[in-house]
Amino acid sequence: MNYHDLGEHVGALVTLMGVFGGVSAFLLWRMLVRMERKIEDLSQHFCWCREELAERFVTRYEHEADRQDLWEAVNHHDHDVRGRVVR
């Protein structure tokens, strides 16, 4: 086996490895860009959903003022000996 022939093949092998490395880097970059777009879309959708929910539901203050009697009944009551609720 002649070492001179091996040197010619090493150059071609290094060139092929460079080409495959470049293609792999490009595909990885493209995948990361697409992933970044999807994450950005998800973030925008999440923020939009939170804004929409704030408009659809009553605020906590309104809820507490409307349900104060129920809150008092649930959280501030006693039980008699038999286990019945006593207010």
C-alpha angles and dihedrals in degrees: 000000000000119000090210091066090049090056091057091053094047090060091051090046092051090048092051091047089052092051092048090046091051093048091048092049091049092050091048091049091049091049091050092049091051091047090050090053092050092049090049091051090048091050092050091047091049093050091046091050092051091050091049092049091053089058095045099051131057119253121258092251092054090047093049093047092048096046102035094117092051091047091053092048094050099042104030110048138104136219127230124223093277092051098255120141117259120189 
